[in-house]
Amino acid sequence: MPTVTFIQPNTAPITVEVAAGTALIDVARPLARDGLLALAWRCGQGTCGACQVYCSHQHSGRWIEISSKERNVLVRHAKQPLNMPLTIFDSPRQVRLACHYLVEDDVEVIVGIST
């Protein structure tokens, strides 16, 4: 089972084991509700843009396809360029939405950083 390690400013990392294919927002919600994680969300459906995170994993550094919905929300809410393509370079510097990110491998998730 993959592990998700949440990294946020001024606090110890939080590591959780999850089933492969779990949406990252579903991992983060209980931690945020318990006051352990500073990750906001409003809709959980990929439209509000509140759940912005940065992810680093063993497959970082390759090109990936994102949905047009995620792309449009990133353009509107994460200051991504208007001509942002659906194929993006998957790197820890690329903002993603936790509600669109499916955990497949061990991943470090940076939260609480403004874009």
C-alpha distance (Angstrom), angle and dihedral (degrees) to the residues before:
residue distance angle dihedral
M1 . . .
P2 3.80 . .
T3 3.78 121.9 .
V4 3.78 125.0 -136.5
T5 3.79 116.6 -153.6
F6 3.78 115.3 -165.9
I7 3.80 115.0 -154.1
Q8 3.78 120.0 -167.2
P9 3.79 134.7 163.0
N10 3.80 119.4 -81.4
T11 3.80 97.7 3.4
A12 3.79 139.5 85.1
P13 3.81 117.2 -93.4
I14 3.81 116.7 -96.1
T15 3.81 117.0 -141.3
V16 3.79 123.2 -164.7
E17 3.81 130.1 177.7
V18 3.83 113.8 -135.4
A19 3.77 140.2 174.6
A20 3.80 115.6 -95.4
G21 3.80 111.3 -97.7
T22 3.81 94.8 32.6
A23 3.80 114.7 142.5
L24 3.79 109.7 -114.1
I25 3.81 91.3 -131.3
D26 3.82 88.9 60.2
V27 3.81 89.3 55.9
A28 3.80 92.9 46.8
R29 3.83 100.1 45.0
P30 3.83 99.0 74.3
L31 3.80 91.6 44.4
A32 3.80 91.6 50.0
R33 3.81 92.1 46.3
D34 3.81 89.3 52.8
G35 3.81 90.3 51.6
L36 3.80 93.4 -113.5
L37 3.80 97.9 111.7
A38 3.80 129.5 47.1
L39 3.79 97.4 -143.9
A40 3.77 120.6 127.7
W41 3.76 127.7 -156.9
R42 3.76 133.4 167.5
C43 3.77 109.5 178.9
G44 3.82 107.9 17.5
Q45 3.80 86.7 -153.2
G46 3.78 100.6 92.1
T47 3.76 101.3 -101.7
C48 3.82 108.7 94.9
G49 3.82 99.9 55.5
A50 3.82 94.0 -142.1
C51 3.82 96.9 121.9
Q52 3.81 97.9 68.5
V53 3.81 115.1 159.9
Y54 3.79 140.4 162.4
C55 3.80 116.9 -129.9
S56 3.78 132.4 -160.5
H57 3.79 122.0 -173.1
Q58 3.79 141.1 149.9
H59 3.80 92.3 -84.8
S60 3.82 95.3 50.1
G61 3.76 112.3 128.8
R62 3.79 99.6 53.2
W63 3.77 134.7 101.3
I64 3.81 116.4 -98.0
E65 3.78 137.0 179.7
I66 3.78 119.2 -119.4
S67 3.77 126.2 -169.2
S68 3.78 120.7 -96.9
K69 3.81 87.4 -119.7
E70 3.82 92.7 57.6
R71 3.80 90.6 44.2
N72 3.81 92.7 51.9
V73 3.80 92.6 48.3
L74 3.82 91.5 48.1
V75 3.79 90.0 51.7
R76 3.82 92.4 49.0
H77 3.79 100.2 39.9
A78 3.81 109.3 18.5
K79 3.80 100.3 48.3
Q80 3.79 93.3 -114.2
P81 3.81 116.8 158.2
L82 3.79 118.3 -84.9
N83 3.79 89.9 -122.2
M84 3.83 93.6 52.7
P85 3.82 106.8 149.0
L86 3.81 126.6 -134.7
T87 3.80 88.7 -119.1
I88 3.80 108.3 69.9
F89 3.79 136.2 175.4
D90 3.79 105.3 -105.9
S91 3.78 104.4 -135.2
P92 3.80 137.3 140.4
R93 3.82 86.9 -106.5
Q94 3.82 93.3 60.4
V95 3.79 114.1 91.9
R96 3.80 114.7 -131.2
L97 3.78 134.4 -177.7
A98 3.81 115.1 -112.3
C99 3.80 90.3 -143.4
H100 3.83 91.0 59.6
Y101 3.80 97.9 40.1
L102 3.80 115.9 95.5
V103 3.80 115.7 -160.4
E104 3.81 109.6 -127.7
D105 3.81 101.3 151.2
D106 3.79 138.2 15.7
V107 3.78 107.1 -60.4
E108 3.79 138.7 -176.3
V109 3.79 111.7 -143.8
I110 3.79 120.4 -161.1
V111 3.80 114.0 -155.0
G112 3.77 134.4 176.3
I113 3.81 96.3 43.4
S114 3.80 116.8 125.6
T115 3.78 119.4 -129.6
